[in-house]
Amino acid sequence: MITAEEIGVYKPRLRAFAYTLDKLGVAPDEIVHVSASPSRRGPAVPRARPASP
């Protein structure tokens, strides 16, 4: 788990997401963000699906 306190910034600051991607060693299309605040959700955003083998 990566917290805003660890990063020193809060979302939606790009630095928060960039830090997380770098720390996990993944690309943006390899991760899913899950909100902890359902009441603050925005509209659903479709994500790319991996190609079938």
Buried (B, 14 or more C-beta within 10 A) or exposed (E): EEEEEEBEBEEEEEEBBEBBBEEEEEEEEEEEEEEEEEEEEEEEEEEEEEEEE
